[in-house]
Amino acid sequence: MNPSVAAKEINSGQVRPFYVLFGKDRYRMQEFVSYLTERLLGPDERELGVVKFDMAETAAEEAVLEAETMPFFASRKLVLVRDQSVLASGSKEGKIQHDTERLLAYVKQPSDTSVVVFVVHHDKLDERRKIVKALKEKDAVIAFPELEGADLVRWILRRAQSQNRTMSAAAAERLIARVGSNLQMLSQETDKLCLFAGDGGNIEAEQVDSLTAPTLEEDVFALIDAMASSRIDRALALYRHLLVRKEEPVKIAALIARQFRIMLQIKELEQRSYSQQQMASQLGLHPYAVKLAAEKARGWTTERLGSRLEQAAELDYRMKTGQIDKELGLELFLLSLSA
């Protein structure tokens, strides 16, 4: 089952006796739990109607016992179980011994008055275990992978739409470039932009640039752009701005070298006809980061990138061994690249 189908079921009143949420996207998992709580319990019922367990500290059978107990002062009971030791793939036995047979018996015959939600902060479940197989047979498992590419853009657009604002796809992509793919940060920045736009307003890339701060990685991208086009004044202005922000020259140099390395790898993978999605998987990067790096790499030859990467490595060595002043060394490096 996917999150959208589960949410539609809950909205129509079809609440299942248990759910298993797993994946790397903790923000959407928490959103799902909040949505279920709102639909299941009234405001006055939530304090007593929600019970939480952590299987790193509590045996699974205690959560089962709680689920089997009739709720007090609430129509239903929501039992939230955080787990990384029973259902997660690669999990190791901790100090708590869990009676998984007791848990399995509950899955086969759940209580009518409780909803049990397992929250597994892991990207895979251990499908060899009987309890995982039983939960999958009940169609209770919901995966929450990290959103990427077009899915991430759609998520931002839907969030703006839910607040009666419209946002262009270009603005959403610009926001991802500035903030990154962390949904917590994206939600905060999207809400800020919506507040600025006002009810019924529209958000374009210009507003994103005006109201969000660039990340260090974005400023490094701009530095590389300035170097590629021999805009020495622009490169130095960006560098001095980073120094004013108390960014370490060694860190800036390391990020420049990293971007050169990524761009070089992308050019090599492009020659092998890799798609951007395949490149992201191969390099362990977010697809949107690959898209941006691929656009920047077009202005560089493979030979030039390789040469610049060697120079960056030499600069890193000289800075760390005290052979050159860090601020001056990086400034001279930028001047040599822009020449």
N, C-alpha and C positions, 0 to 999 in steps of 0.2 A: 504494500500500500504506500502511496506517496502522501506528503503532507496536505496537499490540496484536497484530495479525495477524503482524507480523514476529517479535515475541517468542515467540508460540506456535510458529511454524515453527522457530525456533532451539531452543526447549525440546524439540521433538520430534526434533532432530538434522538438520533441513533447513536448512543454512546456505548462503546464496547466495554467489557469488564476489565480489560487491561490493554496497555500499549507499551511497546518497547521502542524508545527513541535512541538512535545511535548515530554517530558521525562526528565530524570535526566542527560543524557549524553550531556552536553552543548558543549563539544569539537566537537563531530560529527555533532551536529546541526549547529555549526558555519562553519564546513567544507562543509556541504551541501549548506549553503548560499553562501559561497565563490565560490563553483563549479558552482552554478546557475548563479551567477554574471558574472563569466568568460565566460560562454556559451551564456549568454543573451546580454551582452554589450561588446563593444570593449574597449580597454584601454583608449581611448580619451572620451568615453561616460560615464564612471563610475562616474565621479565627479558630473555631473548634472543628470545622469540617475537613481541614487539610492537616495530614500527619506526615512527617518526613522521617526517612531512615537513610542511613549510609551503611552499606554492607561492608565497608572497611572497619566499621566499629560495632555493628549490630548483626546478629545472625539472621539469615533469610526467614527462618521460621517465626521470628518475632513480627516481621512485617506481615506474614501470612495470618498470624493470630489477630493482628490489628485489623486486617481486612475482613476477617470473619466475624469480628465484633460489631454489633449493631451500632449505628451512629447515634450520638446524643446531640440534641438541639440542632440537627441538620437533617435534611431529607436524604442526602447521600454523603458518602465519605470518599475523599480523594487521598489515596496513599501514594506518596512520591518516594521512590526508592532509587537512590544514587548508587550505581554499581560499576566497579571496574575489576571485580574478582570472580564473579559467577558467570556472567554472560559474555564478557569481552574476550576477543581473540588474544592469545598470548598471555592471558592473565595468570598470575601465580598465587598459590594459596598463601593467605596472610595469617595473622594471629587468630582470626575468627574461623571456626569450623561451621560450614553451612549445611543444613539438611536439605539438599536439593530435591530429594524424593518428596519431602513435605511440600515444597514449592511446586513440584510437578503435579502432585495430587490436587493442589488448589487451582492450577491452570486448567485441569480437566473438569473441575467442578467449582467454578468461582461463585462468590457471593453476589446476590442481586442488589445489595445496598452499598457496594464499594466499587471504586474504579482504581486499579493499581497501575501506576505509570513507572516503568523502569527507565531511568535516564543514564545512558551509557556513553561516557565521554571517550569514545574510541571509534576508529574508522571501520572496524570490522567486529562481527560477533563470531564466537566459536561455534560453528555449525556442526561440529562433531558431538556436541553435548545434547543429551536428550531434552533438556529443558528448552534449549534454543530451537530445536526441531519442533517441539510441541507448540511453542509460541508462533513459529512461522506457519505451521499448519492452521492456526487460528487466524491467520492474516492480521496479526497484531503488530508486526514489525514495520517501523517507519524510518527510512534512512534520511539523514540530513547532511549530505556532502556540502562542501564549501561552494558557493555560487561562483560561476565563472562567466566571462565574456557577456554574451547577449542576455543570459539569465540574470546576471548581476545588474545590468542596465535596466531590464524589465522590473526588477525588484525596486529599484530607486524610483522609477516612473510610477509604479503602483502606490508607493508610499506618498509621493506628492499628490497623486490623484485622490487618495483617501482623505486628504486635507483640502480638497477642492482647489487644487492648483494644477497647472500643467507645466511639464518640464520637457524640453527637447532632448532627444537622444544624445545630441552633441554635448549638452550641458551635463547629462548624466555621465558620459564618458570622461568629460573634463573633471568632474568631481572625483571619479575613481582615480584618475591620474594624480590628482592633488592629495587625496586622502588615503588611497590604498583600497584594499578589498575587505577590510575589517568592517563587519556590519554594524557594530556598535558605534564606530566613528562615523560611518556613512549615514546612519539613522539620525545622529545628532546634527550633522552638517546639513542633511536634507531638511530637517525640521527648522533649522535656522534660516535656510533659504526660503522655505515656505512662509515663515513668519515675516520675512522682509517683503515677499511678493504680495502678501495680503490675500484675502478671500477672493477666489476667482482669478488670481494673478498668474503670470507666466514667468518661467525661469529659463534664461538662456545662458550660454557659456560665459558671457560678459559678467553676469551677476556672480557666477561661480568664482571667476578670477578676482572680483572685487571683494567678496565676502569670505573667502577661505584662504588660509595661509599655505604657501607652497611647502612641500616636504623637502628635506635635505636632498633626497634622491632626485626630485624634480629640478632643484637648483643645479645639481651636478649635470643633469641632462642639458640644461640651458647653457652651462659652461662648455660642454662638449660641442653643442651647436655653434657657440661663438667661436670656438677654436677651429671648427670645420670651415667656417666662412671667413676666417682671418679677421674677426672683429675683436681686436685686442682690447679696445676700450670697454666693450661689453663684458668680455671675459674677466678683466681686472675688477670692474665694478661689482660683478656677481661675487667674485672671490672676497673682496673687501666687505661686502654685505654679510657673507658667511662668517667672517672673522668678528664682525660687530655682534653677531648672534652667538659668539663664543664657541663656534664649531672648531674642533681640533684640526690643524692642517694634515696631520697623519691620517685622520679619519676621512677627510676630503680626498686626499690622494688615493686612499684605498678604494673609495667608491668610484673614483675616476677609472682606476685600473679595472675594477669589477665590471663597469659598463663597457670598457674597451673589450674585455674578455667575452662578455655576453654578445656584443655586436659581432665579434670575430667568429664565435661559435655559430651564431645565426647565419652569417654569410656562408659558412661551410655547409650547414644543414640545408640552406636554400639550394645549394648546388646539387644536393642529393634529392631534391624535390620533396622535402619534408613540408607538411602543412604547419601552420602556426600552432595548431593544437598538438601536433606530434612534437614540435620543438619544445613547447611548454612542458610536456611530459618528460622529454629527454633531458631538459635542463633543470627540471624541478622548479619552474617559475610559474607565476600566474599568467594565463593566456594574454591578458591585457598588457602586462609588462613586456611580453614577447612582441606584441603588436607595436608598442611604442619603440622598443629597441630596434625592431626591423625597419621602421620608418627612418630612424636616425642613421642606421648602418648604410642606407642607400647613398649617403653622401661621402662614404669612405671606401677606399679600395682595401682588399684583404691585406696587401703588402703594407699599406700605411697603418692599418690597425695593428698589425703584428709589430711594426717598428715602435709605435706609440706605447704598446703594452710593455715592450722591453725597457723603454725609457722610464715608464712609471715604476717598474720593478726596481730599476737602478736608483731612482729617486727615493723610493721607500727604504731601501737599504741604507742610503747615505743619511737620511733623516733619522733613522732609528739608531745608527751608530755614532751620531753626533758629528758627522763630517761636514754638515751644512746646517745652518739655521733653518728651522722648519718653515716658518712663514716666508722667509726670503727664498728658500729652495723651491717651494711650490709656486711662488710668483714667477721665478725664472723659468720654471718648467712650463707654465702657461704661456709665457712670452715666446718660448722656443717653439711650442706647438702652434701658436697663432701666426708665427712669422711666415 
